[in-house]
Amino acid sequence: MTSANEFILSDLPDGFRGIVARVTGGRDLAARLAAMGLTAGTQIVVLQNRGFGPMLACVRDTRIALGRSQAGLVTVYECPTAAN
């Protein structure tokens, strides 16, 4: 269950800025996402989310593409003061 200020990454609109709260799923997925820089406490910006297919995000000054199922396992919270 997520709190009021936590969101699922795959549901977020373009331009959303936040901080990764956690990555759920198996150890292999967590390791793969960590290798791309997507770890708890990391700033993330949604670059493109059309609601279907992969989405684009910026993590640690790097653009990454995530499948919808992968993005659905990442929980973020809004950080309105997050700078790009």
N, C-alpha and C positions, 0 to 999 in steps of 0.2 A: 504494500500500500504506500502511496506517495503522499507527502504533505501538500498543503495548498500551494506552496511556492516551488514544488518540484514538477518537472515535466519529462515526458518521454521524447527523446531526440527526434524520432521519426514523425512526431506530431507538430513540430515547431515550424513557424513561417520563416521565409527568407529574412535575413538581417537580425535574427534573434541572437543576442549575446548572453552567454552564461558561463557557468563553471560546472565541470563534470562532477557529479555527486558520487556515482558508482557505475560499474559495469557488471551486469548480471550475466549469467550464462556459464558455460564451461570454462575450464582452465585454458584450453586451447584458444578459445575466442578472446579471453582476457589477455593472453600473451600476445596474440596477433595484434589486437588493438593497442596494447602498450608499446609494441614495436613501432607502431605508427605515431606514437606520442599521445595517444588518448588514454590518460590515466586520471584517477580521482584528483580533484584540485586544479586541473588544467582548464584554462580559458578556451572556449569554443565559440565560433561564430558560424551560423548557418548561412551558407552562400547561395544554395539553390535547393529548394524542396518543392517539387511539382506535385507531390501527393501520390506519385507512382514511380516505379523504377528507382535507381540509385539517387542518393542525395549527395551534395557537395558541402563540405565544411572546412573551416580553417582552424587548425590546431597547431600551436607553436610555430606560427608563420609558414605553415605548410598546408597546401590544399589536399584534402583526402576525399575519396569517394567511398561511401558506405552503402551497402545493400540495405533495403528496408528492414529485413529481419535483424541485421546487425544493429542498425540504428534504433530499433525497437527495444534493444537490451541495454541501452545507455540512458541513464537518468541524469538530468541536469537541473540546476536551479538558476533562476534569473539573477543576473548581476548587472543592474542598470548602469553602474559606473565602470564596467569593464571596458578597457581601451583596446583598440585593434592594433 
